Amino acid sequence: MAYFGDPMFYQRHVRQALADLYPPPEECHKIGTTSSEIKAQLEEIKAQRRAAKQAKMEQSSGQGA
């Protein structure tokens, strides 16, 4: 019979599993909280996508020639 309500069970099993499952907060992506921060992050994502698309187009045009 298993008992899951004991604080020692939580400390021994659950806390260790959570530490392995989730990264520490300082390693997580930080989402902006203000409108300007969100817009800046969105522009950064768009720039990365544009650069990746441009590199892909250059690579495909170089192979086709």
N, C-alpha and C positions, 0 to 999 in steps of 0.2 A: 504494500500500500504506500503510495507516495503522498507526501504532504507538501504543498506549495506555498503555504502561508507564513512559514517561518522566516524571520529576517536573515538568519544565517544561510538559509537556502538561497535567498535572493543575492546575498553578498558572494556566496561561493559559485553560483551557477549563472544567474541572470546578468549580473554586472560584468562578469568576464565576457560573456557572449555579446553583450551590447558594445563593449569596448572593441571587440574584434569585428563587429558588424558595421558600426558607424565610425567614420573618421572623426578626428578631433575638430572642434569648431574652427580653429585657426587654419585648417586645411580645406575647409568647405568654401564654396563659392559665395561671395557676399553680394546680395541683391541690393540695389540702391533703394533708398527710402524716400528720396525727394524726386520731384519730377525732372529736375535737371540731371541728377545722377542716372536715372533710368534712361533718359534721352541720350546721354553720353555713352552708356553701355550699349544701347541699341545701335548707335552710329559705329561703335567699335566692332560689333558683330557684323554689321553690313559691310564695313571695310574689309574684314577678314574674308567674308564670302566673295566680295568682288575680286580680291586678290587671288583667291583659290580658283575662281572661275576664269580669270585672266590667265593664270598659269596653265590651267587645263586647256584653254583655247590655243595658247602658244605651243604647248606640247603636241596637240593634235595637228596643228598647222605645220609644225616641223616634221612630223612623221609622214604627212600626206605629200610632201614635196619631193 
